[in-house]
Amino acid sequence: MRKRIKKILDRLTFLRSLGVLFFIIIFLVGVVPCVLLQNAILRNYEERAVEVRVEQVKGQLRSLANHLINSNYLVNHESGQVDAELSEFATLYDGRLMIIDPTLTVVKDTYGLSENKTIVSQDVITCLLTGEREGSQNYDRQINGRSGLLRE
């Protein structure tokens, strides 16, 4: 094993040159910090962008919730304006919105798959029991080749 390494090093005579060694050292001293800094900056930017997007979506959802309350949507499900806003929001964010009443029945589903069905989800039950308005959020860095989807 030692002989093999010695043979390889004997073939690489240019590594004995002081100029090449200086070049390699300066190259590593210049490139390594740049790569580390790039990764740190990109990670920080991504986290900040996600925070901004979450706050933007939460603000729009609060506005939508106020429209639901003002139009008494849980009692009268026939509000064209609210239905249009729900569809627009779901289309805009490429997602699914479900309006669930206190009996865990889905009042409105923008996909139209779960309407009038009962939903049993830990997030929904916790929200209804505690009155917590924060909800839940999940950010996946990579989904189906697309980078960074936010699911609220």
N, C-alpha and C positions, 0 to 999 in steps of 0.2 A: 504494500500500500504506500509506504513511504517512497519507494523507488518510483512509483507511478507519478506521485506528486512532484518529485524531483525532476522527472523527465518533462512534465508539462511546464514547470517553471523554467527549465533550461531552454525550452522552445520559445518562451515568451521573453526574449531578451530586451524588448522595447520597454518592459516594466522597470528595468534597471535605470532607465534614464530619469534624471532629476526633473526635466521639463514635463515628462508624462505624469510623474507622480504629483507635481504641482497642479497640473491640469485636472487630474482626477480629484484631488482634494478640494480645489476651488469649485469644481463642478458640483461635487457633493454638498459643499457648504452653501452653494447657491440654490441648488434644486430642492434639497430636502426641506428647508424651511418654507420654500414657495409652495410645495405640495401640501405640507401641513397647514399652512395659512389658508390655502384655497379650500381645503376640506372644512376647516373651522368656519370660514366665512360663509360657505354654502350651507352648512348645517344651521348656522345662526339665522341666515336669511330664510331658509325653509321653515324653521320653527316660527319665526316672526310672521311669515306669510300665512301660515296655518292659523295662528292666533287672530290675525286680522280677518281672515275669511270666516272663522268661527264667530267672531263678534258681529260681523256683517250678517251672517245667516241668522244668528240669534235675534238681532234687531228686527229683521224682516219677519221672523216667526212670531215675535211679540206683537208686531203690528197685525199680522194675520190672526193671532189669537184674540186680539181686541175686536177685530171685525166679527169673528165667530161669536163672541160674547154679546156684542151690540146687536147682532142680527138674530140672536137666540137660536143659533144653528142646531143645537142639540135637541131642541123641541121641534122646530120646523126645518126640515132638511131640504127644503125647496128654495134656496136662495141662489139665483143665477149668478149674482155678483161674487159671492163667496166661492161657489164652484169654479168660476172662471179664475179667481185668484189662486185657488188651490192648484188647479191644473197648470197655470202659468208658472207658479213657484216650482212645482215638481218638474216641469219641462226645463226650466231655466237651470236647475241644479242637477238634472239628470237623476232624479231620485223618486222616492215614493213617500207620499204623505198619507197617514191614516189618522182620522179623527175617531177617538174612542170615548164612549160615555162612561159614567161611573159603574155601570154594570158589566164592564169589560166587553161591550158589544161594539163592533166596528161600525160607526155611523157612515163614514165616507172613506173610500180607498181610491187613490188616484189611479191605481192599476185596475180597479174594478173587480178584484179577485176575492176579497175578504169581506165585502159589505154584508152586514147583518149576521156576521159570524162572531163567535167569542174568541178573544185573543188572550192567551195566558203567557205573559212575558214578565220577567223579573223587573225590568225597567218600568213597565206600565204599572204594575202592582205597587212598586215602591213610590212612584210618583203620585198615585191615587191615595195611598195610605198616609204618606207624610206631607203631601201638598208641595213637595219639592218641585220647583219650576225650572231647575237647571237642566234636567234631562241628562242624556248621556251623549258622548261623542266618541268617535273612533276614527283615527287617521291611519290609513294604510299607505305605506311608502310606495309599494308596487302592487298594482292589481291589473292583471291582463295586459301587461306591457306598458300601461299608462302609469306615469309617475304621480303619486300623491293624490289620492281621492279622499275626500272628507265625507264621512257618513255621520249624520246627526240624528 
